Amino acid sequence: MGAIRPTLVKTVARQVYEDYEQHLSKDFEHNKAIVNKVIPDASKKLRNLVTGYVTTYWKTKKIPRKRKETEVEDFSI
C-alpha cells in the first residue's frame, strides 16, 4: 500500500505538472529544483511531498505499463 497524500499536495502537484510538464523528469532532485522555484514560500516538508507526488505522477503518465493478458474462459452452454 502506498502513502495517502493530503488533497493540498495532490492539487498543487497536479497544477505544477500541468504548467511545467515539459521541464519535469523522473529525477527527484531535478523536479525538486523546479518545485522550489514555483512555490518558494512553502515549507521544506511540503515541497518534498509535492515533488515526490509530481515525480510519481510523471512516471505514471510517461512510462507505459505492461498489462497482463488473462485468458477468459468461454462459458457457452
Kinemage of the C-alpha trace (Angstrom):
@kinemage 1
@onewidth
@group {chain A} dominant
@subgroup {mainchain}
@vectorlist {calphas} color= white
{ca met a 1} P 0.000 0.000 0.000
{ca gly a 2} L 1.191 3.460 -0.805
{ca ala a 3} L 1.217 6.597 1.251
{ca ile a 4} L -2.002 8.576 1.468
{ca arg a 5} L -1.296 12.154 0.493
{ca pro a 6} L -3.388 15.165 1.518
{ca thr a 7} L -5.579 16.852 -1.068
{ca leu a 8} L -3.438 20.004 -0.913
{ca val a 9} L -0.360 18.067 -2.020
{ca lys a 10} L -2.227 16.434 -4.904
{ca thr a 11} L -3.837 19.611 -6.206
{ca val a 12} L -0.608 21.630 -6.062
{ca ala a 13} L 1.387 18.800 -7.651
{ca arg a 14} L -1.089 18.355 -10.491
{ca gln a 15} L -1.055 22.101 -11.167
{ca val a 16} L 2.754 22.099 -11.231
{ca tyr a 17} L 2.662 19.105 -13.572
{ca glu a 18} L 0.231 20.793 -15.955
{ca asp a 19} L 2.165 24.070 -16.040
{ca tyr a 20} L 5.729 22.672 -16.155
{ca glu a 21} L 5.310 19.251 -17.780
{ca gln a 22} L 7.999 19.882 -20.396
{ca his a 23} L 10.576 20.686 -17.690
{ca leu a 24} L 9.888 17.706 -15.412
{ca ser a 25} L 11.632 14.329 -15.468
{ca lys a 26} L 11.812 11.117 -13.462
{ca asp a 27} L 14.676 12.558 -11.377
{ca phe a 28} L 13.530 13.680 -7.915
{ca glu a 29} L 16.358 16.212 -7.429
{ca his a 30} L 15.700 17.879 -10.788
{ca asn a 31} L 11.979 18.131 -10.026
{ca lys a 32} L 12.779 19.433 -6.544
{ca ala a 33} L 14.615 22.425 -8.013
{ca ile a 34} L 11.648 23.215 -10.266
{ca val a 35} L 9.125 22.922 -7.417
{ca asn a 36} L 11.364 25.137 -5.258
{ca lys a 37} L 11.209 27.850 -7.958
{ca val a 38} L 7.430 27.515 -8.327
{ca ile a 39} L 6.494 27.546 -4.625
{ca pro a 40} L 9.453 29.063 -2.733
{ca asp a 41} L 7.410 30.076 0.324
{ca ala a 42} L 6.274 26.542 1.160
{ca ser a 43} L 7.877 24.548 3.940
{ca lys a 44} L 10.579 22.014 3.168
{ca lys a 45} L 8.290 19.116 4.029
{ca leu a 46} L 5.501 20.360 1.764
{ca arg a 47} L 7.933 20.939 -1.122
{ca asn a 48} L 9.290 17.406 -0.737
{ca leu a 49} L 5.789 15.917 -0.619
{ca val a 50} L 4.772 17.837 -3.737
{ca thr a 51} L 7.990 16.869 -5.524
{ca gly a 52} L 7.516 13.215 -4.659
{ca tyr a 53} L 3.972 13.251 -5.956
{ca val a 54} L 4.978 15.127 -9.123
{ca thr a 55} L 7.723 12.573 -9.803
{ca thr a 56} L 5.379 9.636 -9.248
{ca tyr a 57} L 2.655 11.287 -11.328
{ca trp a 58} L 5.148 11.915 -14.148
{ca lys a 59} L 6.206 8.268 -14.139
{ca thr a 60} L 2.628 7.039 -14.349
{ca lys a 61} L 1.838 9.381 -17.242
{ca lys a 62} L 5.038 8.945 -19.286
{ca ile a 63} L 6.058 5.314 -18.791
{ca pro a 64} L 3.575 2.848 -20.285
{ca arg a 65} L 2.675 -0.087 -18.089
{ca lys a 66} L 2.619 -3.640 -19.296
{ca arg a 67} L -0.775 -5.190 -18.882
{ca lys a 68} L -1.223 -8.795 -18.042
{ca glu a 69} L -3.221 -10.611 -20.637
{ca thr a 70} L -5.506 -13.026 -18.901
{ca glu a 71} L -7.280 -15.762 -20.699
{ca val a 72} L -11.043 -15.623 -20.439
{ca glu a 73} L -12.749 -18.981 -20.446
{ca asp a 74} L -15.676 -19.436 -22.753
{ca phe a 75} L -18.758 -20.219 -20.683
{ca ser a 76} L -21.105 -21.070 -23.512
{ca ile a 77} L -23.890 -23.510 -22.743
